[in-house]
Amino acid sequence: MKQNADYSKAADESLALMHANIDMLKKHRGGKFLIKDLKPYVKVVETLNPSDSQEPAVYDLHKESVRQHYDILCDLTDTINYADEPYTEHIQTPALMEILYEKDPAFRAFVDRFIEKIGYSEALVSKECARKHSGFYGPVCVADFALTPGSTVNVLNQMLQGMKLTEKEKYYARIVLASKSWGMNTSYVFGWRYIDAMESGKTATDAVKEEIDMLKRIFDAPVESQNELMKELGAFPFGIDKYQKRYMKGMRPVVEEALAKEVNYANILSVPSLSVGDIGHHLCQSTYDMYKDDYALEVLEGVVDVVEDTIKKGMPTYENMNQILSTATGASAAAVTYLLESEGFTAEMAIDLLMNRFKNFIQKYPHRGAGIEFHNVDFMDVVHRGNKILHSDKGMVNKTIQVDFSPLVRRKIVRDYRGCIYPNCAINRTFSTLMRFADHFCLINIEPITMGMMTNIVATNPKGSMSPVKGCKRCSVSAAMPHRCEYCERTKAV
């Protein structure tokens, strides 16, 4: 019974975070995004607490990170600029990395060895950059949590494979991977410098050198390199260096506590960064603008209703918390795909459309940002999974739980013509809404629920690690390009 109580607590906490996001959207959508308005969300975070069987230090990492993030931003600025929204959850891991460097000189020494290895990896970097730039792998999630082709963590793993590692060094190697998986050690993603250099007219040799120098830099001096990147982009005019100094000081006590409790370094890097995503990233000016559309908000609420109903229906069947997370993300994928199919589209159609568009996009914009398509990849992966659940699995998640789509019908989302659409020809309303979500997929992808569940899972097993993910993602792109699987590193992770 105690185990069941923990599962209910984990689900309730995760759903509370999701509903807090929706409540903020309902109150402020269409208006100006102000940091101070998110105080009610912070109060919900404060209600999160470990059970007797969970490690309090993990919860402290989550809650203190949100406190610091909110308080520091409130002191430094009123709002977050549009262009800066993608980076607000990238400015925590660099500070946490440097605390770990200070506290564990052996970890710092290993990272120095790895930096040397990066410097000797010209052939690998040259090959992977050329493939990234040319679109060889198709659309990629360059900031993926798994070791998929074209992702930053995939390339780093290839480098680590070439090093002779002791058991302790293998642990450190996995921390390096985690820092660019669920952790976000700077905003830099693989291929950024290379593409910029090539498109500005430099030689491939010079472009590879710039790429290598930047990869070395983000591990040698995480905080400074993030500051330099943000200054280069003109991001955070209030001064990101001020944020990182205060964040490092504020987080040091809880990091030290986590180290004393032997929490896995990967969790120390990941939990605090994931926990702040709602403030300035999931909740921001662009989402306030996107969800001022009543129909977009209704779709989000309907999908969350399906997820909540499915999680609660499965409560008697769960054997571990990972199954709750899998049920939640599976129900979300099924609901999104159900809506896609409601207008006569299929997952295959949507994936084919975005795959073909990518080929033309990179020819029209060869100087594109290295990570520009990754939310589209998230969308494709979700509907690819949803298609399997709806058809191969007969609408079941976790093998035994039937997804109930009645909330979507009850809310009259399916084939509804309310406003802003010509009713006699209204056959693309839902699809157009899903395409807008595909550019900013975080909330419809129920990331606040994932975040809450991950804190619960990590707190239950703090010495283990959820990142990097070594399992097969069953990528949508690889389903269309099956030979791409040959370049996945999931079976070779250190």
Residue pairs with C-beta under 8 A, 6 or more apart in sequence:
2 53
4 315
4 316
5 51
6 51
6 53
6 54
6 321
6 456
6 460
7 315
7 318
7 321
7 324
8 315
9 51
9 456
10 321
10 324
10 452
10 453
10 456
10 457
11 311
11 312
11 315
11 324
11 453
13 47
13 48
13 452
13 455
13 456
14 328
14 448
14 449
14 450
14 451
14 452
14 453
14 456
15 308
15 311
15 449
15 452
16 44
16 47
16 452
17 44
17 45
17 278
17 448
17 449
17 451
17 452
18 304
18 307
18 446
18 448
18 449
18 452
19 304
20 40
20 41
20 44
20 278
20 448
21 41
21 278
21 282
21 283
21 443
21 448
22 297
22 300
22 301
22 304
23 40
23 41
24 37
24 38
24 40
24 41
24 283
25 283
25 287
25 288
25 291
25 297
25 300
26 297
27 37
28 34
28 37
28 288
29 287
29 288
29 289
29 291
29 292
29 297
30 288
30 289
30 292
31 288
32 79
32 285
32 288
33 79
33 80
33 283
33 284
33 285
33 288
34 78
34 79
35 70
35 73
35 74
35 77
35 78
35 79
35 80
35 279
35 280
36 74
36 78
38 70
38 278
38 279
38 283
39 70
41 278
41 279
41 283
42 66
42 67
42 70
42 279
45 62
45 63
45 66
45 67
45 275
46 63
48 59
48 62
48 63
48 452
48 455
49 59
50 56
50 58
50 59
50 459
53 460
54 456
54 459
54 460
55 261
55 263
55 459
55 460
55 462
56 459
57 254
57 257
57 258
57 260
57 261
57 263
57 462
58 258
58 263
58 267
58 271
58 455
58 458
58 459
58 462
59 455
59 459
60 254
60 257
60 258
61 251
61 254
61 255
61 258
61 263
61 267
61 268
61 271
61 272
61 275
62 271
62 272
62 275
62 455
63 275
64 250
64 251
64 254
64 272
65 92
65 251
65 271
65 272
65 273
65 275
65 276
66 275
66 276
66 279
67 250
68 246
68 247
68 250
68 251
69 92
69 247
69 276
69 279
69 280
70 279
72 242
72 243
72 246
72 247
72 250
73 80
73 243
73 279
73 280
76 238
76 239
76 242
76 243
77 236
77 238
79 285
80 88
80 280
80 284
80 285
81 235
81 237
81 285
82 285
82 286
83 233
83 234
83 235
84 235
84 236
84 280
85 280
85 281
85 284
85 285
85 286
86 187
86 281
87 187
87 230
87 233
87 235
87 236
88 276
88 277
88 279
88 280
88 281
88 284
89 184
89 273
89 274
89 276
89 277
89 280
89 281
90 184
90 186
90 187
90 226
90 273
91 226
91 230
91 236
91 240
91 243
91 244
91 247
92 184
92 247
92 251
92 272
92 273
92 276
93 179
93 183
93 184
93 185
93 186
93 222
93 269
93 272
93 273
94 185
94 186
94 222
94 223
94 225
94 226
94 244
95 222
95 223
95 244
95 247
95 248
95 251
96 183
96 251
96 255
96 268
96 269
96 272
96 273
97 179
97 185
97 222
97 269
98 222
98 223
98 248
99 248
99 251
99 252
99 255
100 107
100 175
100 255
100 265
100 268
100 269
101 107
101 108
101 111
102 108
103 255
103 256
103 259
104 259
104 265
106 168
106 172
107 172
107 175
107 265
110 169
110 172
110 173
111 172
111 176
111 219
111 220
112 220
113 163
114 159
114 160
114 163
114 173
114 176
114 219
115 216
115 219
115 220
117 159
117 160
117 162
117 163
118 125
118 159
118 212
118 215
118 216
118 219
119 212
119 216
121 159
121 162
121 212
122 208
122 212
124 155
124 158
124 159
125 155
125 194
125 208
125 211
125 212
125 215
126 204
126 208
128 150
128 155
128 158
128 190
128 191
129 190
129 191
129 194
129 195
129 207
129 208
129 211
130 136
130 204
131 137
131 150
132 140
132 142
132 150
132 190
132 191
132 194
132 195
132 370
133 191
133 194
133 195
133 198
133 366
134 362
135 358
135 359
135 362
137 149
137 150
137 477
137 481
137 484
137 487
138 355
138 358
138 477
138 480
138 481
138 484
139 354
139 355
139 358
139 373
139 374
139 376
139 377
139 380
139 477
140 148
140 149
140 150
140 151
140 373
140 374
140 377
140 477
141 148
141 150
141 151
141 374
141 377
141 378
141 381
142 150
142 151
142 152
142 189
142 190
142 191
142 370
142 371
142 374
143 151
143 152
143 180
143 184
143 189
143 371
143 374
144 151
144 152
144 153
144 154
144 181
144 374
144 473
145 153
145 181
145 182
145 467
145 468
145 469
146 153
146 181
146 468
146 469
146 470
146 471
146 473
146 490
147 153
147 154
147 157
147 177
147 468
147 469
147 470
147 488
147 489
147 490
147 492
147 493
148 154
148 473
148 475
148 478
148 488
148 490
149 478
149 484
149 487
149 488
150 190
151 190
152 180
152 189
152 190
153 177
153 180
153 181
153 468
153 489
154 487
154 488
154 489
155 190
156 176
156 177
156 180
157 177
157 468
157 489
157 492
157 493
157 494
158 489
160 173
160 176
160 177
160 494
161 492
161 494
163 169
163 173
165 173
165 494
170 494
171 265
173 494
174 266
174 465
174 468
174 493
174 494
175 265
175 266
175 269
176 219
177 467
177 468
177 493
177 494
178 265
178 266
178 269
178 270
178 465
178 467
178 468
179 185
179 269
181 270
181 467
181 468
181 469
182 266
182 269
182 270
182 273
182 274
182 454
182 466
182 467
182 468
183 266
183 269
183 270
183 273
183 467
184 273
185 218
185 219
185 222
185 269
186 218
186 222
186 225
186 226
186 229
187 226
187 229
187 230
188 214
188 215
188 218
188 225
188 229
189 370
189 371
190 211
190 215
190 370
191 211
191 370
192 211
192 214
192 369
192 370
192 371
193 207
193 210
193 211
193 213
193 214
194 207
194 208
194 210
194 211
195 366
195 367
195 368
195 370
196 210
196 367
197 206
197 207
197 210
197 211
198 204
198 207
199 366
199 367
202 210
214 225
217 225
217 228
218 225
218 226
223 241
223 244
223 248
226 240
226 244
227 240
227 241
227 244
230 236
230 240
231 240
236 243
251 272
255 268
258 267
258 268
258 462
259 268
261 462
262 462
262 463
263 458
263 462
263 463
264 462
264 463
264 464
264 465
266 465
266 466
266 467
267 458
267 462
267 465
267 466
270 454
270 458
270 466
270 467
271 454
271 455
271 458
274 451
274 454
275 451
275 455
277 442
277 447
277 448
277 451
278 448
278 451
281 442
282 442
282 443
282 447
282 448
286 440
287 440
287 443
290 296
290 436
290 440
291 297
291 300
293 420
293 433
294 418
294 419
295 413
295 416
295 418
295 419
295 420
295 429
295 433
296 433
296 436
296 437
298 411
298 413
299 339
299 413
299 430
299 433
299 434
299 437
299 444
300 443
300 444
301 411
302 335
302 407
302 408
302 411
302 413
303 332
303 335
303 336
303 339
303 408
303 444
303 446
304 446
305 407
305 408
305 411
306 331
306 332
306 334
306 335
306 403
306 404
306 405
306 407
306 408
307 328
307 331
307 332
307 335
307 446
307 449
309 404
309 406
309 407
310 327
310 328
310 330
310 331
310 397
310 401
310 403
310 404
311 324
311 327
311 328
311 331
313 401
313 402
313 404
314 323
314 324
314 327
314 397
314 398
314 400
314 401
317 323
317 398
317 400
317 401
318 324
318 327
318 398
321 453
321 456
321 457
321 460
322 457
323 398
324 453
325 449
325 450
325 453
325 454
325 457
326 397
326 398
327 397
327 398
327 401
328 446
328 449
328 450
328 453
329 445
329 446
329 450
330 385
330 389
330 397
330 398
330 403
331 397
331 403
332 382
332 444
332 445
332 446
333 382
333 383
333 385
333 386
333 389
334 386
334 389
334 390
334 395
334 397
334 403
334 405
335 386
335 403
335 405
335 408
336 382
336 383
336 386
336 434
336 444
337 347
337 382
337 383
337 385
337 386
337 387
337 389
337 390
338 386
338 390
338 405
338 408
339 408
339 413
339 414
339 430
339 434
340 346
340 347
340 350
340 383
340 386
340 430
340 431
340 434
341 347
341 390
342 414
342 415
342 430
343 415
343 427
343 428
343 429
343 430
343 431
344 427
345 431
346 387
347 383
347 384
347 386
347 387
347 476
348 387
350 379
350 380
350 383
350 434
351 380
351 383
351 384
351 476
351 477
351 479
351 480
352 480
354 376
354 379
354 380
354 438
355 380
355 477
355 480
358 373
358 376
361 368
361 373
362 368
375 438
375 439
375 440
375 441
376 438
376 439
377 475
377 476
377 477
378 438
378 441
378 445
379 434
379 437
379 438
379 441
380 476
380 477
381 473
381 474
381 475
381 476
382 441
382 445
383 476
384 474
384 475
384 476
384 479
385 474
388 474
389 395
389 396
389 397
389 403
393 399
395 402
395 403
396 402
396 403
397 403
408 414
412 418
413 430
414 430
415 426
416 429
417 423
417 426
417 429
421 429
437 444
454 466
457 466
458 464
458 466
468 493
469 490
470 490
470 493
471 490
472 488
472 490
475 484
477 484
478 484
478 485
478 488
